[in-house]
Amino acid sequence: MPSTKKPWAKGHPGIESIPILNAAFEYVNSVPYKVSLRWVFYRLLQDGFYNDKEGYNRFKFICAKARYSRWGGWRPDTLADETRHVIERPSAVVGEDEAVDEIRQNLRDSAFVWLDHFCRQDNYVELWFEARAMANQFKYYTTEIDLAPMAGNASIPFKWNLAKRLEAAAEKYGKDIIILYFGDEDQAGHGIKKDVVESVEIWCEVPFNVVWCGLTEAQIEKYRLPENVEKKGFQWEALEDEDAGEIITSSLGEYINLDLMAECDRDAKKIQKDWSEKIDEWLEGF
């Protein structure tokens, strides 16, 4: 029998919280991907709603109340949770007719193809970044490039796998390997980068170059970032989305030929179109 106990955060978040939640909700809807609570807080911080760590804790509380109660358009799934997910098993069909339809669709889907643009590039490039909570942002501003979120101090298995991935890339492409790294401009941010790079260097049998793309002192000054409310330094989440996108895409442009990437996309779509037509013609006989 379902529990009748109400969640602790149900109810109105408070009259004084309405301007804050309205401003926060506007920021949530200002980007085409889900954002973290911390990212929204930094937007409010720059607007002057808060100015210290206690403000962050208060915002967590009223935001939880708004999401639990679905107040003012907020929902339990409004913000991103990058740390947890349900492990879903493959769905099953209910009968023979549905099974045949699924087979037909799988055949059509099999015509989908990506051409590996790194075969045409001068370098093999990956993006490593510290803030796992901003994974959706990096996904949005990049394509066809592997991403590795550190999520704080990376585990030994994660770093070992990074080393082996780079070895496999060197064997496949035979090109220079460049890692574009994005992290907080503070002691912990540089420490995380140092730890992961040193470990990967020990275990990786091929050379690679790591480029610190942000945050930099020049970017902090250019985008007028506020200092971290919890410790000395500056956090990636403090960036406006547009500014973060500019840093990511401009960094990519220095090491990736975007025209070659687009060329591969066009060639892949032509192959896909030709084979989709052949598959549809074949399926007409069944």
C-alpha positions, -999 to +999 in steps of 0.1 A: +000+000+000+015+034-010+027+056+019+005+085+028+034+103+044+040+136+026+076+146+016+093+170+040+096+197+014+060+199+003+043+232+007+048+268-004+085+278-005+077+312+011+067+346-002+103+359+002+115+331-021+093+338-051+116+364-068+146+341-064+128+310-077+113+329-106+148+342-116+162+307-111+135+292-133+143+317-161+179+306-160+169+269-161+149+275-192+175+297-209+196+268-221+186+237-241+199+211-217+195+203-180+217+222-156+229+216-120+217+234-089+252+248-084+252+264-119+218+281-112+231+293-079+261+310-096+237+328-119+218+341-088+250+350-071+260+373-100+226+388-099+231+398-062+205+374-047+232+357-026+267+365-016+280+336+006+280+298+013+250+302+036+231+316+007+238+284-013+224+262+015+193+284+017+188+281-021+191+244-019+163+243+007+138+265-011+146+249-045+139+215-030+106+227-017+097+241-051+106+208-069+088+186-044+056+206-045+060+214-082+055+250-074+055+276-102+065+252-130+093+235-110+093+197-111+113+170-093+133+165-126+139+202-134+176+200-125+202+175-137+215+146-116+248+136-133+257+111-106+229+085-106+208+067-132+186+037-135+201+007-152+175-003-177+173-037-194+164-041-231+126-039-236+108-071-248+082-073-275+047-087-267+042-109-298+053-121-332+038-091-352+055-066-329+087-086-332+086-085-370+080-048-369+110-043-347+132-064-370+121-042-399+129-010-379+163-024-367+172-031-404+163+005-413+182+018-383+213-003-393+218+021-422+228+048-398+265+055-400+292+079-386+324+085-406+353+089-382+365+125-389+397+118-369+410+098-399+411+131-417+422+154-389+458+163-380+453+154-344+433+130-322+415+151-295+396+144-264+380+167-238+386+161-201+368+183-176+365+185-139+328+194-134+307+163-139+276+184-131+282+203-163+284+172-185+252+182-204+269+215-213+299+199-228+277+174-247+257+203-261+287+223-274+306+193-288+299+164-311+319+134-323+345+140-297+349+118-266+344+135-232+358+124-199+344+141-167+367+138-137+340+143-111+366+153-085+396+131-079+393+103-105+395+067-094+423+044-103+402+022-127+390+054-145+426+067-149+438+033-161+410+032-187+420+067-199+456+055-204+445+024-224+421+045-245+449+068-256+470+038-265+442+024-286+438+059-303+475+061-311+474+026-327+443+034-347+452+069-360+489+072-357+486+109-349+494+134-321+471+130-292+459+163-276+438+165-244+418+197-240+413+201-202+387+223-185+386+229-147+382+253-119+409+279-114+418+270-078+441+247-059+418+218-061+411+222-098+448+222-107+454+193-082+428+171-099+443+178-133+478+171-120+467+138-103+449+124-134+476+134-159+505+120-138+487+087-133+478+084-170+514+092-180+527+064-158+504+038-174+501+051-210+527+038-234+522+066-259+529+103-256+501+129-253+498+166-247+474+182-222+463+218-229+446+237-200+418+255-218+400+270-189+394+285-165+423+309-170+431+342-154+424+360-187+390+343-189+382+352-153+389+389-161+372+388-195+339+373-182+341+391-148+336+359-128+328+361-090+351+343-066+340+310-052+318+314-022+332+283-005+369+286-009+396+307-027+394+305-064+370+304-093+346+277-106+336+267-141+300+268-131+303+305-125+304+311-163+274+322-182+264+294-206+272+315-237+306+323-223+313+286-215+302+277-250+326+303-264+355+288-245+347+253-254+342+259-291+371+282-296+394+257-279+382+230-302+387+252-332+424+254-324+429+217-327+400+203-347+392+212-383+355+218-381+352+218-419+366+183-421+341+172-395+312+187-415+326+170-446+325+136-429+289+143-418+278+150-454+296+119-467+280+098-440+245+111-448+249+102-484+259+066-475+230+064-451+205+076-477+217+052-504+216+022-481+182+032-465+167+032-500+181-003-507+169-017-474+134-003-480+133-018-515+143-052-500+117-050-472+089-044-497+091-081-506+082-092-471 
